[in-house]
Amino acid sequence: MVETLYFTLGIASVVVTAMAVGTVWAMFKVAKLNSMLDNVYQQFDSTHRDITMVEQTLMNQLNLRSEQANHALQDSLRETNQRFIDLESETDARSSSIESLLDSRADKLENKIQQLGLTTASKQLLKG
């Protein structure tokens, strides 16, 4: 009977030792998985920060280009407006010059008509 007890205790000690080894092995695996999981979380955070920085950079570049395009458009509109103002002034000056020239010619024609001694009926016909 003692042999059976020793045999049972031997088997039990092997089983307990195997369970202890298995438990220690499982704890190391869990610790390794936890460290891997921490690494994954750190990589995720790093990737998230990188994505956020790239997004911010793109938004800044987009805003900068939008502002540059807006300034270029404003400058172009200002230049076009100034050209229209200049053309209007030039047209007014030419119009005044043409009007002055026509008045001068009409005065010369009137003087010649008076020198020729045409009648007032002829003058009325020429004036319109």
Residue pairs with C-beta under 8 A, 6 or more apart in sequence:
109 126
110 123
113 122
113 123
113 126
